[in-house]
Amino acid sequence: MKFNFQLPVQAQSTMFAEPWEASGGRDAIIAIARAADESGFHAIAACEHVAVPPHRAETMGRTWADPIAVLSLCAAVTERVQLMTYVYVLALRHPLMAAKALSTLDWLSNGRLIVGVGAGHVEEEFAALGVDFSTRGTRLSQSIDAVRQCFANDLPALDSPFESAPMYVYPRVIRTPPILVAGSTPAAVKRAAKLGDGWLAQGPATPELLSILSDARHAAGHGDEPFEIGHIAGFVHVGEPTWDVGAHVLSGSAEHIATTLAERMPAGATMCQVMFRSRSAEELAEQVRLFGTTVATHDSLNGASS
């Protein structure tokens, strides 16, 4: 099983950010990125919103640092861990601009980029950038194809609606980054099956959605190809907490957490995002190290995706 988690500080939604993150900065991000790199995590992730309307800030928060910039910082201080956009709202921008930013990150990180993309959900954000919110699903599908062209070809020529003559979009990627499509609507699942190298569930990966995914992959002729299925496990705390971490946080011994996660893992899942309760960057770094070295390596999870 491949484990990832969202970096702290970078995105400060009130739905998941800890209070200490409000005063956190680059040093905290660097410390956590290094902890993930040293403890065997598959990936660290950064998500995005370009702009947050005031009436949504109470739940979304105000701070959403640019994921490409933050992951580039992490690329400079790590060696192994993959760098993942989870998720990048690809439909908000022209695919040539997106491909330039993404390929530069892959180049800087020596081929460690994973591209997680989504359609977006904040209508005001699309309006501010002059993008039609009602067509975001179609635009995302078209943009995935266009970005793939830029990754694959020395002189990509884009089709309509982004039609362009052949042009260089350098630097080239070190390796072709996988593109994973996020969302938990039937349309998003079908998009992932047809166009993606994987699906990132944004909610429970229910049997119904997994059935839609399987049927759509076979219909597209991709049924036998490698494919990632992402799962969000929720909050964990390794060890017996000495403070109130919340009633729904999975805590206890490494063996208990590992076996519980394995039991809850949807069929076919290959990637799992975990979240950690913490009161400081130091405590979060310690939780990351404990999870990576004692939970993620447990035998029950090594066979959970087989």
C-alpha positions as protocol buffer text, in pm:
chain_id: "A"
residue {
  index: 1
  type: MET
  ca { x: 0 y: 0 z: 0 }
}
residue {
  index: 2
  type: LYS
  ca { x: 129 y: 346 z: -94 }
}
residue {
  index: 3
  type: PHE
  ca { x: 66 y: 615 z: 167 }
}
residue {
  index: 4
  type: ASN
  ca { x: 50 y: 991 z: 125 }
}
residue {
  index: 5
  type: PHE
  ca { x: -67 y: 1290 z: 327 }
}
residue {
  index: 6
  type: GLN
  ca { x: -141 y: 1657 z: 273 }
}
residue {
  index: 7
  type: LEU
  ca { x: 135 y: 1893 z: 376 }
}
residue {
  index: 8
  type: PRO
  ca { x: 57 y: 2123 z: 670 }
}
residue {
  index: 9
  type: VAL
  ca { x: 39 y: 2503 z: 649 }
}
residue {
  index: 10
  type: GLN
  ca { x: 4 y: 2502 z: 267 }
}
residue {
  index: 11
  type: ALA
  ca { x: -377 y: 2478 z: 273 }
}
residue {
  index: 12
  type: GLN
  ca { x: -553 y: 2599 z: 587 }
}
residue {
  index: 13
  type: SER
  ca { x: -912 y: 2490 z: 549 }
}
residue {
  index: 14
  type: THR
  ca { x: -1094 y: 2494 z: 881 }
}
residue {
  index: 15
  type: MET
  ca { x: -1213 y: 2144 z: 788 }
}
residue {
  index: 16
  type: PHE
  ca { x: -870 y: 1990 z: 845 }
}
residue {
  index: 17
  type: ALA
  ca { x: -598 y: 2241 z: 945 }
}
residue {
  index: 18
  type: GLU
  ca { x: -467 y: 2239 z: 1301 }
}
residue {
  index: 19
  type: PRO
  ca { x: -458 y: 2569 z: 1500 }
}
residue {
  index: 20
  type: TRP
  ca { x: -75 y: 2580 z: 1505 }
}
residue {
  index: 21
  type: GLU
  ca { x: -64 y: 2595 z: 1124 }
}
residue {
  index: 22
  type: ALA
  ca { x: -189 y: 2955 z: 1123 }
}
residue {
  index: 23
  type: SER
  ca { x: 151 y: 3069 z: 1249 }
}
residue {
  index: 24
  type: GLY
  ca { x: 346 y: 2805 z: 1057 }
}
residue {
  index: 25
  type: GLY
  ca { x: 563 y: 2878 z: 756 }
}
residue {
  index: 26
  type: ARG
  ca { x: 825 y: 2736 z: 524 }
}
residue {
  index: 27
  type: ASP
  ca { x: 1031 y: 2582 z: 803 }
}
residue {
  index: 28
  type: ALA
  ca { x: 737 y: 2368 z: 914 }
}
residue {
  index: 29
  type: ILE
  ca { x: 670 y: 2254 z: 557 }
}
residue {
  index: 30
  type: ILE
  ca { x: 1037 y: 2166 z: 510 }
}
residue {
  index: 31
  type: ALA
  ca { x: 1054 y: 1973 z: 838 }
}
residue {
  index: 32
  type: ILE
  ca { x: 745 y: 1765 z: 754 }
}
residue {
  index: 33
  type: ALA
  ca { x: 859 y: 1701 z: 396 }
}
residue {
  index: 34
  type: ARG
  ca { x: 1192 y: 1573 z: 526 }
}
residue {
  index: 35
  type: ALA
  ca { x: 1018 y: 1352 z: 783 }
}
residue {
  index: 36
  type: ALA
  ca { x: 810 y: 1195 z: 504 }
}
residue {
  index: 37
  type: ASP
  ca { x: 1118 y: 1148 z: 288 }
}
residue {
  index: 38
  type: GLU
  ca { x: 1311 y: 979 z: 568 }
}
residue {
  index: 39
  type: SER
  ca { x: 1030 y: 749 z: 683 }
}
residue {
  index: 40
  type: GLY
  ca { x: 927 y: 586 z: 356 }
}
residue {
  index: 41
  type: PHE
  ca { x: 609 y: 771 z: 260 }
}
residue {
  index: 42
  type: HIS
  ca { x: 518 y: 731 z: -105 }
}
residue {
  index: 43
  type: ALA
  ca { x: 407 y: 1092 z: -156 }
}
residue {
  index: 44
  type: ILE
  ca { x: 340 y: 1428 z: 2 }
}
residue {
  index: 45
  type: ALA
  ca { x: 54 y: 1631 z: -139 }
}
residue {
  index: 46
  type: ALA
  ca { x: -56 y: 1989 z: -190 }
}
residue {
  index: 47
  type: CYS
  ca { x: -399 y: 2107 z: -299 }
}
residue {
  index: 48
  type: GLU
  ca { x: -521 y: 2435 z: -441 }
}
residue {
  index: 49
  type: HIS
  ca { x: -764 y: 2717 z: -468 }
}
residue {
  index: 50
  type: VAL
  ca { x: -653 y: 3026 z: -658 }
}
residue {
  index: 51
  type: ALA
  ca { x: -891 y: 3258 z: -474 }
}
residue {
  index: 52
  type: VAL
  ca { x: -1143 y: 3221 z: -192 }
}
residue {
  index: 53
  type: PRO
  ca { x: -1460 y: 3436 z: -182 }
}
residue {
  index: 54
  type: PRO
  ca { x: -1520 y: 3595 z: 162 }
}
residue {
  index: 55
  type: HIS
  ca { x: -1846 y: 3413 z: 230 }
}
residue {
  index: 56
  type: ARG
  ca { x: -1669 y: 3077 z: 192 }
}
residue {
  index: 57
  type: ALA
  ca { x: -1367 y: 3164 z: 407 }
}
residue {
  index: 58
  type: GLU
  ca { x: -1534 y: 3056 z: 731 }
}
residue {
  index: 59
  type: THR
  ca { x: -1508 y: 2692 z: 622 }
}
residue {
  index: 60
  type: MET
  ca { x: -1244 y: 2701 z: 348 }
}
residue {
  index: 61
  type: GLY
  ca { x: -1005 y: 2935 z: 525 }
}
residue {
  index: 62
  type: ARG
  ca { x: -806 y: 3203 z: 347 }
}
residue {
  index: 63
  type: THR
  ca { x: -463 y: 3048 z: 297 }
}
residue {
  index: 64
  type: TRP
  ca { x: -409 y: 2820 z: -2 }
}
residue {
  index: 65
  type: ALA
  ca { x: -47 y: 2857 z: -109 }
}
residue {
  index: 66
  type: ASP
  ca { x: 28 y: 2769 z: -470 }
}
residue {
  index: 67
  type: PRO
  ca { x: 88 y: 2391 z: -482 }
}
residue {
  index: 68
  type: ILE
  ca { x: 352 y: 2403 z: -758 }
}
residue {
  index: 69
  type: ALA
  ca { x: 559 y: 2655 z: -563 }
}
residue {
  index: 70
  type: VAL
  ca { x: 526 y: 2462 z: -235 }
}
residue {
  index: 71
  type: LEU
  ca { x: 610 y: 2127 z: -394 }
}
residue {
  index: 72
  type: SER
  ca { x: 910 y: 2287 z: -565 }
}
residue {
  index: 73
  type: LEU
  ca { x: 1034 y: 2391 z: -220 }
}
residue {
  index: 74
  type: CYS
  ca { x: 988 y: 2032 z: -105 }
}
residue {
  index: 75
  type: ALA
  ca { x: 1171 y: 1902 z: -412 }
}
residue {
  index: 76
  type: ALA
  ca { x: 1479 y: 2096 z: -304 }
}
residue {
  index: 77
  type: VAL
  ca { x: 1493 y: 1942 z: 45 }
}
residue {
  index: 78
  type: THR
  ca { x: 1397 y: 1579 z: -31 }
}
residue {
  index: 79
  type: GLU
  ca { x: 1536 y: 1298 z: -244 }
}
residue {
  index: 80
  type: ARG
  ca { x: 1286 y: 1013 z: -270 }
}
residue {
  index: 81
  type: VAL
  ca { x: 930 y: 1103 z: -175 }
}
residue {
  index: 82
  type: GLN
  ca { x: 692 y: 1170 z: -465 }
}
residue {
  index: 83
  type: LEU
  ca { x: 539 y: 1518 z: -501 }
}
residue {
  index: 84
  type: MET
  ca { x: 166 y: 1510 z: -564 }
}
residue {
  index: 85
  type: THR
  ca { x: -93 y: 1770 z: -655 }
}
residue {
  index: 86
  type: TYR
  ca { x: -400 y: 1653 z: -467 }
}
residue {
  index: 87
  type: VAL
  ca { x: -569 y: 1822 z: -633 }
}
residue {
  index: 88
  type: TYR
  ca { x: -481 y: 2069 z: -906 }
}
residue {
  index: 89
  type: VAL
  ca { x: -784 y: 2244 z: -1061 }
}
residue {
  index: 90
  type: LEU
  ca { x: -667 y: 2197 z: -1417 }
}
residue {
  index: 91
  type: ALA
  ca { x: -981 y: 2342 z: -1574 }
}
residue {
  index: 92
  type: LEU
  ca { x: -899 y: 2688 z: -1435 }
}
residue {
  index: 93
  type: ARG
  ca { x: -603 y: 2750 z: -1666 }
}
residue {
  index: 94
  type: HIS
  ca { x: -485 y: 2702 z: -2022 }
}
residue {
  index: 95
  type: PRO
  ca { x: -321 y: 2359 z: -2054 }
}
residue {
  index: 96
  type: LEU
  ca { x: -2 y: 2507 z: -2200 }
}
residue {
  index: 97
  type: MET
  ca { x: 46 y: 2710 z: -1881 }
}
residue {
  index: 98
  type: ALA
  ca { x: -41 y: 2410 z: -1666 }
}
residue {
  index: 99
  type: ALA
  ca { x: 195 y: 2182 z: -1858 }
}
residue {
  index: 100
  type: LYS
  ca { x: 478 y: 2436 z: -1824 }
}
residue {
  index: 101
  type: ALA
  ca { x: 437 y: 2455 z: -1445 }
}
residue {
  index: 102
  type: LEU
  ca { x: 393 y: 2081 z: -1399 }
}
residue {
  index: 103
  type: SER
  ca { x: 681 y: 1978 z: -1625 }
}
residue {
  index: 104
  type: THR
  ca { x: 909 y: 2228 z: -1453 }
}
residue {
  index: 105
  type: LEU
  ca { x: 826 y: 2071 z: -1116 }
}
residue {
  index: 106
  type: ASP
  ca { x: 894 y: 1723 z: -1252 }
}
residue {
  index: 107
  type: TRP
  ca { x: 1226 y: 1845 z: -1396 }
}
residue {
  index: 108
  type: LEU
  ca { x: 1330 y: 2012 z: -1070 }
}
residue {
  index: 109
  type: SER
  ca { x: 1239 y: 1703 z: -867 }
}
residue {
  index: 110
  type: ASN
  ca { x: 1417 y: 1461 z: -1101 }
}
residue {
  index: 111
  type: GLY
  ca { x: 1095 y: 1290 z: -1209 }
}
residue {
  index: 112
  type: ARG
  ca { x: 898 y: 1270 z: -883 }
}
residue {
  index: 113
  type: LEU
  ca { x: 574 y: 1439 z: -988 }
}
residue {
  index: 114
  type: ILE
  ca { x: 228 y: 1281 z: -954 }
}
residue {
  index: 115
  type: VAL
  ca { x: -47 y: 1493 z: -1109 }
}
residue {
  index: 116
  type: GLY
  ca { x: -378 y: 1473 z: -927 }
}
residue {
  index: 117
  type: VAL
  ca { x: -646 y: 1682 z: -1099 }
}
residue {
  index: 118
  type: GLY
  ca { x: -1004 y: 1776 z: -1026 }
}
residue {
  index: 119
  type: ALA
  ca { x: -1287 y: 1975 z: -1182 }
}
residue {
  index: 120
  type: GLY
  ca { x: -1320 y: 2230 z: -900 }
}
residue {
  index: 121
  type: HIS
  ca { x: -1628 y: 2333 z: -705 }
}
residue {
  index: 122
  type: VAL
  ca { x: -1606 y: 2707 z: -628 }
}
residue {
  index: 123
  type: GLU
  ca { x: -1813 y: 2886 z: -891 }
}
residue {
  index: 124
  type: GLU
  ca { x: -1691 y: 3233 z: -790 }
}
residue {
  index: 125
  type: GLU
  ca { x: -1332 y: 3125 z: -849 }
}
residue {
  index: 126
  type: PHE
  ca { x: -1411 y: 3026 z: -1207 }
}
residue {
  index: 127
  type: ALA
  ca { x: -1601 y: 3351 z: -1265 }
}
residue {
  index: 128
  type: ALA
  ca { x: -1306 y: 3559 z: -1139 }
}
residue {
  index: 129
  type: LEU
  ca { x: -1075 y: 3386 z: -1385 }
}
residue {
  index: 130
  type: GLY
  ca { x: -1316 y: 3411 z: -1676 }
}
residue {
  index: 131
  type: VAL
  ca { x: -1379 y: 3036 z: -1705 }
}
residue {
  index: 132
  type: ASP
  ca { x: -1729 y: 2893 z: -1757 }
}
residue {
  index: 133
  type: PHE
  ca { x: -1810 y: 2695 z: -1443 }
}
residue {
  index: 134
  type: SER
  ca { x: -2087 y: 2496 z: -1614 }
}
residue {
  index: 135
  type: THR
  ca { x: -1842 y: 2342 z: -1863 }
}
residue {
  index: 136
  type: ARG
  ca { x: -1565 y: 2259 z: -1614 }
}
residue {
  index: 137
  type: GLY
  ca { x: -1606 y: 1881 z: -1654 }
}
residue {
  index: 138
  type: THR
  ca { x: -1570 y: 1893 z: -2032 }
}
residue {
  index: 139
  type: ARG
  ca { x: -1286 y: 2143 z: -2003 }
}
residue {
  index: 140
  type: LEU
  ca { x: -1105 y: 1917 z: -1756 }
}
residue {
  index: 141
  type: SER
  ca { x: -1127 y: 1621 z: -1994 }
}
residue {
  index: 142
  type: GLN
  ca { x: -997 y: 1831 z: -2283 }
}
residue {
  index: 143
  type: SER
  ca { x: -718 y: 1971 z: -2065 }
}
residue {
  index: 144
  type: ILE
  ca { x: -603 y: 1625 z: -1954 }
}
residue {
  index: 145
  type: ASP
  ca { x: -560 y: 1527 z: -2319 }
}
residue {
  index: 146
  type: ALA
  ca { x: -375 y: 1852 z: -2394 }
}
residue {
  index: 147
  type: VAL
  ca { x: -136 y: 1821 z: -2099 }
}
residue {
  index: 148
  type: ARG
  ca { x: -62 y: 1462 z: -2197 }
}
residue {
  index: 149
  type: GLN
  ca { x: 33 y: 1588 z: -2543 }
}
residue {
  index: 150
  type: CYS
  ca { x: 276 y: 1833 z: -2385 }
}
residue {
  index: 151
  type: PHE
  ca { x: 429 y: 1564 z: -2165 }
}
residue {
  index: 152
  type: ALA
  ca { x: 466 y: 1316 z: -2450 }
}
residue {
  index: 153
  type: ASN
  ca { x: 579 y: 1524 z: -2749 }
}
residue {
  index: 154
  type: ASP
  ca { x: 876 y: 1744 z: -2819 }
}
residue {
  index: 155
  type: LEU
  ca { x: 659 y: 1975 z: -3032 }
}
residue {
  index: 156
  type: PRO
  ca { x: 301 y: 1937 z: -2909 }
}
residue {
  index: 157
  type: ALA
  ca { x: 20 y: 2070 z: -3127 }
}
residue {
  index: 158
  type: LEU
  ca { x: -304 y: 2108 z: -2936 }
}
residue {
  index: 159
  type: ASP
  ca { x: -650 y: 2037 z: -3069 }
}
residue {
  index: 160
  type: SER
  ca { x: -959 y: 2254 z: -3027 }
}
residue {
  index: 161
  type: PRO
  ca { x: -1058 y: 2431 z: -2806 }
}
residue {
  index: 162
  type: PHE
  ca { x: -693 y: 2500 z: -2715 }
}
residue {
  index: 163
  type: GLU
  ca { x: -578 y: 2479 z: -3074 }
}
residue {
  index: 164
  type: SER
  ca { x: -217 y: 2581 z: -3123 }
}
residue {
  index: 165
  type: ALA
  ca { x: 61 y: 2528 z: -3375 }
}
residue {
  index: 166
  type: PRO
  ca { x: 348 y: 2296 z: -3274 }
}
residue {
  index: 167
  type: MET
  ca { x: 558 y: 2469 z: -3009 }
}
residue {
  index: 168
  type: TYR
  ca { x: 824 y: 2372 z: -2757 }
}
residue {
  index: 169
  type: VAL
  ca { x: 705 y: 2350 z: -2396 }
}
residue {
  index: 170
  type: TYR
  ca { x: 1036 y: 2311 z: -2217 }
}
residue {
  index: 171
  type: PRO
  ca { x: 1177 y: 2191 z: -1982 }
}
residue {
  index: 172
  type: ARG
  ca { x: 1066 y: 1839 z: -2068 }
}
residue {
  index: 173
  type: VAL
  ca { x: 952 y: 1604 z: -1796 }
}
residue {
  index: 174
  type: ILE
  ca { x: 1213 y: 1360 z: -1665 }
}
residue {
  index: 175
  type: ARG
  ca { x: 954 y: 1083 z: -1674 }
}
residue {
  index: 176
  type: THR
  ca { x: 593 y: 1096 z: -1788 }
}
residue {
  index: 177
  type: PRO
  ca { x: 401 y: 1185 z: -1470 }
}
residue {
  index: 178
  type: PRO
  ca { x: 90 y: 979 z: -1397 }
}
residue {
  index: 179
  type: ILE
  ca { x: -234 y: 1176 z: -1408 }
}
residue {
  index: 180
  type: LEU
  ca { x: -487 y: 1074 z: -1143 }
}
residue {
  index: 181
  type: VAL
  ca { x: -841 y: 1210 z: -1161 }
}
residue {
  index: 182
  type: ALA
  ca { x: -1023 y: 1302 z: -841 }
}
residue {
  index: 183
  type: GLY
  ca { x: -1394 y: 1311 z: -765 }
}
residue {
  index: 184
  type: SER
  ca { x: -1673 y: 1094 z: -634 }
}
residue {
  index: 185
  type: THR
  ca { x: -1956 y: 1163 z: -877 }
}
residue {
  index: 186
  type: PRO
  ca { x: -2030 y: 904 z: -1146 }
}
residue {
  index: 187
  type: ALA
  ca { x: -1911 y: 1154 z: -1410 }
}
residue {
  index: 188
  type: ALA
  ca { x: -1578 y: 1201 z: -1232 }
}
residue {
  index: 189
  type: VAL
  ca { x: -1531 y: 827 z: -1191 }
}
residue {
  index: 190
  type: LYS
  ca { x: -1599 y: 768 z: -1560 }
}
residue {
  index: 191
  type: ARG
  ca { x: -1354 y: 1047 z: -1649 }
}
residue {
  index: 192
  type: ALA
  ca { x: -1088 y: 882 z: -1437 }
}
residue {
  index: 193
  type: ALA
  ca { x: -1154 y: 545 z: -1598 }
}
residue {
  index: 194
  type: LYS
  ca { x: -1132 y: 681 z: -1950 }
}
residue {
  index: 195
  type: LEU
  ca { x: -856 y: 942 z: -1923 }
}
residue {
  index: 196
  type: GLY
  ca { x: -664 y: 883 z: -1602 }
}
residue {
  index: 197
  type: ASP
  ca { x: -386 y: 663 z: -1475 }
}
residue {
  index: 198
  type: GLY
  ca { x: -585 y: 637 z: -1156 }
}
residue {
  index: 199
  type: TRP
  ca { x: -884 y: 754 z: -954 }
}
residue {
  index: 200
  type: LEU
  ca { x: -867 y: 956 z: -632 }
}
residue {
  index: 201
  type: ALA
  ca { x: -1187 y: 913 z: -437 }
}
residue {
  index: 202
  type: GLN
  ca { x: -1290 y: 1234 z: -261 }
}
residue {
  index: 203
  type: GLY
  ca { x: -1531 y: 1048 z: -37 }
}
residue {
  index: 204
  type: PRO
  ca { x: -1603 y: 682 z: 37 }
}
residue {
  index: 205
  type: ALA
  ca { x: -1503 y: 449 z: -246 }
}
residue {
  index: 206
  type: THR
  ca { x: -1838 y: 270 z: -238 }
}
residue {
  index: 207
  type: PRO
  ca { x: -1905 y: -61 z: -414 }
}
residue {
  index: 208
  type: GLU
  ca { x: -2134 y: 129 z: -653 }
}
residue {
  index: 209
  type: LEU
  ca { x: -1859 y: 372 z: -757 }
}
residue {
  index: 210
  type: LEU
  ca { x: -1604 y: 91 z: -785 }
}
residue {
  index: 211
  type: SER
  ca { x: -1846 y: -96 z: -1013 }
}
residue {
  index: 212
  type: ILE
  ca { x: -1890 y: 216 z: -1230 }
}
residue {
  index: 213
  type: LEU
  ca { x: -1511 y: 250 z: -1244 }
}
residue {
  index: 214
  type: SER
  ca { x: -1457 y: -111 z: -1349 }
}
residue {
  index: 215
  type: ASP
  ca { x: -1730 y: -102 z: -1614 }
}
residue {
  index: 216
  type: ALA
  ca { x: -1602 y: 226 z: -1758 }
}
residue {
  index: 217
  type: ARG
  ca { x: -1242 y: 105 z: -1771 }
}
residue {
  index: 218
  type: HIS
  ca { x: -1340 y: -208 z: -1959 }
}
residue {
  index: 219
  type: ALA
  ca { x: -1564 y: -8 z: -2194 }
}
residue {
  index: 220
  type: ALA
  ca { x: -1268 y: 219 z: -2272 }
}
residue {
  index: 221
  type: GLY
  ca { x: -1042 y: -80 z: -2336 }
}
residue {
  index: 222
  type: HIS
  ca { x: -828 y: -12 z: -2027 }
}
residue {
  index: 223
  type: GLY
  ca { x: -943 y: -303 z: -1813 }
}
residue {
  index: 224
  type: ASP
  ca { x: -608 y: -483 z: -1808 }
}
residue {
  index: 225
  type: GLU
  ca { x: -385 y: -177 z: -1770 }
}
residue {
  index: 226
  type: PRO
  ca { x: -221 y: -69 z: -1442 }
}
residue {
  index: 227
  type: PHE
  ca { x: -444 y: 173 z: -1255 }
}
residue {
  index: 228
  type: GLU
  ca { x: -420 y: 344 z: -917 }
}
residue {
  index: 229
  type: ILE
  ca { x: -719 y: 362 z: -683 }
}
residue {
  index: 230
  type: GLY
  ca { x: -687 y: 616 z: -404 }
}
residue {
  index: 231
  type: HIS
  ca { x: -862 y: 604 z: -68 }
}
residue {
  index: 232
  type: ILE
  ca { x: -887 y: 864 z: 211 }
}
residue {
  index: 233
  type: ALA
  ca { x: -854 y: 695 z: 549 }
}
residue {
  index: 234
  type: GLY
  ca { x: -918 y: 990 z: 777 }
}
residue {
  index: 235
  type: PHE
  ca { x: -732 y: 1095 z: 1093 }
}
residue {
  index: 236
  type: VAL
  ca { x: -490 y: 871 z: 1280 }
}
residue {
  index: 237
  type: HIS
  ca { x: -270 y: 911 z: 1587 }
}
residue {
  index: 238
  type: VAL
  ca { x: 5 y: 656 z: 1639 }
}
residue {
  index: 239
  type: GLY
  ca { x: 24 y: 555 z: 2006 }
}
residue {
  index: 240
  type: GLU
  ca { x: -205 y: 624 z: 2298 }
}
residue {
  index: 241
  type: PRO
  ca { x: -283 y: 998 z: 2289 }
}
residue {
  index: 242
  type: THR
  ca { x: -228 y: 1205 z: 2600 }
}
residue {
  index: 243
  type: TRP
  ca { x: -465 y: 1475 z: 2477 }
}
residue {
  index: 244
  type: ASP
  ca { x: -812 y: 1486 z: 2322 }
}
residue {
  index: 245
  type: VAL
  ca { x: -754 y: 1396 z: 1956 }
}
residue {
  index: 246
  type: GLY
  ca { x: -1126 y: 1350 z: 1884 }
}
residue {
  index: 247
  type: ALA
  ca { x: -1370 y: 1064 z: 1898 }
}
residue {
  index: 248
  type: HIS
  ca { x: -1330 y: 959 z: 1536 }
}
residue {
  index: 249
  type: VAL
  ca { x: -950 y: 946 z: 1525 }
}
residue {
  index: 250
  type: LEU
  ca { x: -799 y: 600 z: 1479 }
}
residue {
  index: 251
  type: SER
  ca { x: -534 y: 567 z: 1752 }
}
residue {
  index: 252
  type: GLY
  ca { x: -340 y: 301 z: 1938 }
}
residue {
  index: 253
  type: SER
  ca { x: -55 y: 66 z: 1859 }
}
residue {
  index: 254
  type: ALA
  ca { x: 97 y: 42 z: 1514 }
}
residue {
  index: 255
  type: GLU
  ca { x: -47 y: -309 z: 1479 }
}
residue {
  index: 256
  type: HIS
  ca { x: -398 y: -194 z: 1573 }
}
residue {
  index: 257
  type: ILE
  ca { x: -390 y: 100 z: 1331 }
}
residue {
  index: 258
  type: ALA
  ca { x: -247 y: -112 z: 1048 }
}
residue {
  index: 259
  type: THR
  ca { x: -496 y: -397 z: 1082 }
}
residue {
  index: 260
  type: THR
  ca { x: -788 y: -155 z: 1114 }
}
residue {
  index: 261
  type: LEU
  ca { x: -680 y: 38 z: 805 }
}
residue {
  index: 262
  type: ALA
  ca { x: -642 y: -289 z: 613 }
}
residue {
  index: 263
  type: GLU
  ca { x: -992 y: -401 z: 715 }
}
residue {
  index: 264
  type: ARG
  ca { x: -1141 y: -69 z: 602 }
}
residue {
  index: 265
  type: MET
  ca { x: -953 y: -51 z: 272 }
}
residue {
  index: 266
  type: PRO
  ca { x: -1182 y: -65 z: -36 }
}
residue {
  index: 267
  type: ALA
  ca { x: -1130 y: -350 z: -279 }
}
residue {
  index: 268
  type: GLY
  ca { x: -852 y: -274 z: -525 }
}
residue {
  index: 269
  type: ALA
  ca { x: -716 y: 30 z: -341 }
}
residue {
  index: 270
  type: THR
  ca { x: -347 y: 93 z: -410 }
}
residue {
  index: 271
  type: MET
  ca { x: -298 y: 438 z: -250 }
}
residue {
  index: 272
  type: CYS
  ca { x: -417 y: 569 z: 85 }
}
residue {
  index: 273
  type: GLN
  ca { x: -417 y: 923 z: 220 }
}
residue {
  index: 274
  type: VAL
  ca { x: -393 y: 960 z: 596 }
}
residue {
  index: 275
  type: MET
  ca { x: -429 y: 1268 z: 815 }
}
residue {
  index: 276
  type: PHE
  ca { x: -266 y: 1333 z: 1150 }
}
residue {
  index: 277
  type: ARG
  ca { x: -378 y: 1521 z: 1460 }
}
residue {
  index: 278
  type: SER
  ca { x: -101 y: 1737 z: 1602 }
}
residue {
  index: 279
  type: ARG
  ca { x: -37 y: 2039 z: 1824 }
}
residue {
  index: 280
  type: SER
  ca { x: 288 y: 2150 z: 1663 }
}
residue {
  index: 281
  type: ALA
  ca { x: 513 y: 2090 z: 1364 }
}
residue {
  index: 282
  type: GLU
  ca { x: 741 y: 1882 z: 1587 }
}
residue {
  index: 283
  type: GLU
  ca { x: 455 y: 1656 z: 1694 }
}
residue {
  index: 284
  type: LEU
  ca { x: 339 y: 1617 z: 1335 }
}
residue {
  index: 285
  type: ALA
  ca { x: 691 y: 1524 z: 1222 }
}
residue {
  index: 286
  type: GLU
  ca { x: 706 y: 1260 z: 1494 }
}
residue {
  index: 287
  type: GLN
  ca { x: 366 y: 1118 z: 1392 }
}
residue {
  index: 288
  type: VAL
  ca { x: 478 y: 1103 z: 1029 }
}
residue {
  index: 289
  type: ARG
  ca { x: 794 y: 915 z: 1125 }
}
residue {
  index: 290
  type: LEU
  ca { x: 608 y: 673 z: 1352 }
}
residue {
  index: 291
  type: PHE
  ca { x: 344 y: 599 z: 1089 }
}
residue {
  index: 292
  type: GLY
  ca { x: 594 y: 556 z: 806 }
}
residue {
  index: 293
  type: THR
  ca { x: 826 y: 325 z: 999 }
}
residue {
  index: 294
  type: THR
  ca { x: 582 y: 121 z: 1209 }
}
residue {
  index: 295
  type: VAL
  ca { x: 233 y: 132 z: 1054 }
}
residue {
  index: 296
  type: ALA
  ca { x: 296 y: 151 z: 679 }
}
residue {
  index: 297
  type: THR
  ca { x: 545 y: -135 z: 697 }
}
residue {
  index: 298
  type: HIS
  ca { x: 309 y: -371 z: 881 }
}
residue {
  index: 299
  type: ASP
  ca { x: 238 y: -703 z: 709 }
}
residue {
  index: 300
  type: SER
  ca { x: -139 y: -650 z: 708 }
}
residue {
  index: 301
  type: LEU
  ca { x: -98 y: -343 z: 484 }
}
residue {
  index: 302
  type: ASN
  ca { x: 170 y: -491 z: 266 }
}
residue {
  index: 303
  type: GLY
  ca { x: -89 y: -740 z: 146 }
}
residue {
  index: 304
  type: ALA
  ca { x: -398 y: -514 z: 167 }
}
residue {
  index: 305
  type: SER
  ca { x: -398 y: -428 z: -203 }
}
residue {
  index: 306
  type: SER
  ca { x: -334 y: -780 z: -331 }
}
